[in-house]
Amino acid sequence: MAGSLIPAARKPGGPAGGIGPWPVPAVVRAAGQVVGVLARRVLLLAALLAVVFAAVELLPGDAATATSERGESAADLAERRRLLGLDRPVLERFWEWMTGLPTGDLGTSARGESVADLLSRPFPNTLLLGGLALLVTLVASVALGCWAAAKPGGAVDRGVSASATGILALPEFVVAVALVLVFALWTDWLPAVTLTDADGAPASWEMLVLPVLALAIPQIGWNTRIVRAAFADEAKAPHIETAVLDGLPRHRILTHHLLPGALPTIAAGIATSTGMLLGGAVVVETIFNYPGIGSVLTGAVADRDSPVIAGVVAVTGAVITGVLLLADLVRAWASGGRT
């Protein structure tokens, strides 16, 4: 099947039935395509990291000035720039940073800390927040999409579609402020500020509810429309019309025929939301005082700290690349099952 990562195996032999070269096994060809896709995304991430270094270089000031103490002399600043390597060309510094990346060395921050150690504690918290938001997004959007598709054109379908359109237009900080207003200030049901335990993680699960919802709600609106559109396209397929003519129950048609066919599109939408969730986490973490990479990134931008900013981009980019690759495999598996 064209476009699938798992192509159908061909029969050996030429058109006239002669013995031709043995075809490459489908699994090997699929693995080659996966490696190709992964290589392109790694190159894209490398280009993005280069842009990050260049963008920080264009900001006014530098890391030495931003992290200097009051009263430091020009000689002290010059020595600090030398220690931080700021006296070298940006391309040389970027290449040195990139060569250490495969070994897990993310460099040293402007304040002398290992970037890997600096991110080791807050980044798992951000992954927890983003992972829970992604799970809520997946469950809610599929459920709402199925509910709307159960009776196409009905009141529920129109209501869900209109609500999803309105919700996806809301930025995360607006949703976060509204949630704090309703559930923290008016009702006092949930905490508005995240407290941490000795390990630096949220002290209780209640403190995760509002940040997760603030991230998930806009993406639920986006993915509900994707799920509904995927169902509408799949409903035009001949096997769906056959199932309807055979008198199968509506819920069985929805779960056994429409949903499997719509799975590749749903997987692509959810994978796209991963980047949006991790990007929105920076804002949401700031609002709820959540102990994630948001505060680290904010401080790094203020310090003009290229290694820390690039380290955040690298680890989040690696997560997003992994999710996109998983989505490709799901799409290939679903498409291959229909060939």
N, C-alpha and C positions, 0 to 999 in steps of 0.2 A: 504494500500500500504506500502510495507516494506520501512523503512527508513524515513517515513513521520512523522512529529510531530502530525498529525491529523489522527489517524487510523480510518478505517471504522468500524462502529458499527456492532457487531455480533447479530444474532438473538438469542433470549432466547431459552433455551432448549438444551438437549443433542442430540447425534447422533440418538438415538432411538425415539426422539420426546418427551421424558419425561420432566418434569419440573425441570430445573436445577437452579443454583444460577443466579440471574440477573447479566448481565455483567456491568462492570463499564462504565458509559457513555463516549462517545468518547471525549467530551470536557474535562471531568475530567482527563482522561488518558493523553490527550495532555498537560493539565496544569501541570500534574506531570512530564512529560518529559521536559517541559520548565524549571520547577524548578530544575530538575536534571542537565540540561545543564548549567543553571545559577550558580548553586552551584559549579560545576566543574571549571567554569571559575573564580569564586571568589577565590577558593582555589589556582588556578594557579596564580592569581594576588597576593595573600598573599605570595606565594613562591617567586615570583619575587621581592616583596618588601623586603623579608628577604635577598635575594641575593644583593639587592641594599645596605642595611645596612652593610652587610659583605664586599662588594667591597669597600665602602668608608672607612671602618675600616682598610683595607689593604693598602690604599694609604699612602705615607710618610707624616708625620706630622699629626696634628689634627685640629679641629675647633678652639681650644683655641689659638694655635700658629698662624694659618692663619689669625685670626681676631685681633691679639694683636697689640698694639701700640708700636712704637719704644721706647726703653728704659725701657720696663716693666721688672721687676725683676722675678726671678724664683718663688718667693712667690706669686707674682701677677698672674703668669700663672697657678700656682697650684690652687689658688682661683677661677680663671676663669674656669678651668676644673671642679672644684667641682660644680660651679653654673650651668654649662652646663650638668652636669651629666656624664662627660667623665670618672670619677673615678669609675663608675659602669660597670659591664659586659655588652657587647653589646647585649646579649640576653635579659637582663633585660630592657635595654633601648628600644629595639625593641618591647617587649611585652607591655610596658607602652604606646608606640606610637600607637600600633595596637588597644589597648583597647579604646583609644580615637577616633579612626577613625570612628566608627559607629555614633558617635554624631556630626561629622563634625569637630572635633578638630584635626588639622594636626600638632599640636605641636608648638614649638617656635624655631625660627631660631637662629643661633649662634650669631647674632647681636641683639637679644632680641625682634624681631618682631614676631607677630603672622603669621604663615605660611599661614593660610587661608586668612588673610588680604593681605598678600604679593602677593598671586595669584589671588585675587578677581578682580584686574584691568587688568592685562595682559592676563589672560587666556581667557576671552571672546573675546579679539582681535585675539588670536590664533584660537579659535573656528570659528570665522568669516572667517578668512583666509582659514582654512581647509575646512569649509563647502562650501565656494564658489568654492574652487578647486575641491571638490568632485562633486559638481553639474556640473561644466564644464566638468569634466572627464566623468560623466555619459552620458551627452547629446552628447558630441563629440564622445565617443567610440561607443555608440549605433548607431549614425548616420553613422559613418564610417563603422561599421560592416555591417549595412544594405546596404549601398552603395556597398560594396565589394561583399556581398552575392547576390545582385540583378542579377549579371551575373557571376556565378562561373567559375573560370578559365580564365576570361577575363582580359583585360589590366588593368582595374580599380582594380579588385581583386588582381592581382599580384602586382600592384603599392602600394595599401594600405597595403598589408601584408608585403612587403619589407620595406616600410617606418616605419611601426609600430615596426618591429624588430629592426631597427636602432635607433629609438627614445627611446625605453625602455632601451637601453643600456647606455643612457646618465644620469649621476648623476645630481641631482638638482642644484649643484653649477655651473656645466658647463653650463646648460641651463640658469641659472640666469645671469652669466657673459655675455653670448651671447646676451641675451635680453637687458641688460644694454648697451652693445656696440652698438647694432642696434637702439634701440628705444629711448635711452637717450642721447648717445654721438653723434651718426651719424645724426640722424633725429631730435632729441630734441622734440619728440612727447609726451613722458611720463617722469615723474620724476623718478630718480634713487634712491632717498632717501625719506623715509617716515617721514613726519612731523606730529605732534600730536596737537590736540586741547586741551582745558582746561580739558576735561574729560579723556585725555590720549588715545583717539581713533584716527585713521588716520584722518587727516584734510580734505581730499577730496577723492572721489571715484577713481580718476585717480591714486592715490598712491597705490591702491590695485591691479591694473591690472597686473603689472610685477611680483609681488610676487605670485599672483594666477596662472599666466601662468607658472612660474618657477616650481611650485609644480605640476601643472596639466599635463604638457606636457609628462613627463616620464610615468605617470600613464595612460594617454590616449593611449600611445603605448602598454602598458601591457594589458589594458582592451579591446582594439580593437581586439587584437589577441584572447582573451577569447571569445568575442562576435562572431567573425568569426568562431572559432572552435565550439562554441555551435550551431550556425546555420548549420554548416556542419554535425554535429551529428544528429540534429533534422531532416535534410533533408532526412535521411535514413528511417524515420518512415513511416509506411504504409499509414497513413492518408495524408501525404504530397504527396505521389505518387498518391493517389486517387484524391486529389485536382488538381494536374497537369493534370491527365487524364480527369478530368471534365472540363478542359479548363478555370479554374479561372484565372483572371489577375495575373501577376507576383507580382505586388505590394500588392495585396490582400492576396496572399499566404504568402508573407513575413510578413505582419503586423498582419494577423489574425490567422495564423497557425504556422509559424516558430518562431516568436517573443514570443508568450505565452509559447511555449514549451521550449524555451531557457532561460526563465526568471529565473529559479532557479540557473543556472550556472552564469548568469550575476550578480544576487544578491550576490552570493558568491564572485565573483571577485571584485565587488565594495566594499563589506565589508572588504575584505583583504586590499584594497587600503587605507582604513581609517587609519590603523596603519602606513603605509608607508608615508602618507601625514602628519600626526602629527609628525612623526619622522623627516621627511625632513624639516618640518617647522622650526626646531631649526637652521638649516644651512641657510635657505632662509631668516629668520628674521634677522640674523646677517648681511647678505650681504646687505639687503635693509634697515637696521636700523629700522625694524618694531617693534612696541611696544608690543611684545608678550612674551611668557614664555622662549624664547630662551636666552635672556639676563639674566633672572632670574636663569635659569639652569646653564648657564656658570659661573655666579658669585658664585652659590652654590657649584659647583665642585671646584672652586678655594678656597673657604672657608672650604672645607671638611664638608659641612653642610648637614648631613644625613637627618634631618627632611624635609628640603626644597626639596632635590632631591627625597626623597620618596614621598613627597606631590605631586610633578609634575607627578611622575609615577602613583600615585594613581588616580589622577583626569583624566589623559589621558587614563589610563587603564579602568576607569569607562565608559568613552565615547566610547572607542573601544568595550567594552563588550556590551554596549547598542546597538551599530550599528550591531554587530554580531548577537545579539538576534533578532533584527529586520529582518536581512537577513534570519535567520532561519525561522521566521514566514512567510516571503514572499515565501520562498522555500516550506514550508509546505502547504501554501494556493495554490500555483501554482501546486504542485504535487497532492494535494487533489482534485483539480478541474479536474484532468485528470484521476482519478480512476473511 
